[in-house]
């Protein structure tokens, strides 16, 4: 069993370069779409970065291990847990991709979608909420709700940290930013929420003030898989959405929590597998490398702040230089300058 899992994990490695390329372009597309949605331009102005045509999206399924699969291509990565209780999804991809996501799910199972967990509010992770929650009722043609305490009616339950609902439902002007059908039907405000689904413990853990102020990571205990949302991505420096309560210190705390939960396999390969918010399938050692990189950069910028350097001086000193070939960007949705600025502001923020 161990050998087989290890082998399947190792066999993924040669594809990493391809996955990174694919994930980068998808991340760019999804953030352009997300931004277009969150800050609508005046009606006459064309969208600066048009969303990808959902018709051109391809969604691929990868068996991770145990009951858990990874769906790639619909925006943020989607994690799927499958069993006789039905389908549980972590995140739902971009709006307009749900037909493709459903087709990918159906390539694995005909069980209905019964549970959706949102790792955070961004539309590249929640855009399929409404369509996929509704599909949860229609796959078998009957009411599949019943015994999981859903109060929302004939659809799959959507669980998220409370601030995800607050941000989706808070009126801006006359109407809420997100249609009601996409809102979480269950929220939690405690440090964690535990479910038992498809024969395994599913631990939903809140990471405070990290990528946003409503982040959850999801640990499938028996399958030994962690789905991280955008606390951990392999495609860029960590994205800190300070306008939605994000902070670099919370990201580092979240990475530490993932490392603590995960168990490395023999020779540090395999073991607990990690589905990042964007990018390729990882294991604990990948998260350790990323955490060290983020911590080193955070500490360098803190030292510069302690010396009284301004943001412009810190940017000019290039505190990320040695990591830029791997994670840096001068254009696109999350440039190195944006990251340095977010770290600087996280560390100088006065509560
Ligand atoms: Zn995000």
Boltz pocket constraint, residues with backbone or C-beta under 6 A from the ligand:
constraints:
  - pocket:
      binder: B
      contacts: [[A, 120], [A, 122], [A, 125], [A, 211], [A, 230]]
      max_distance: 6.0
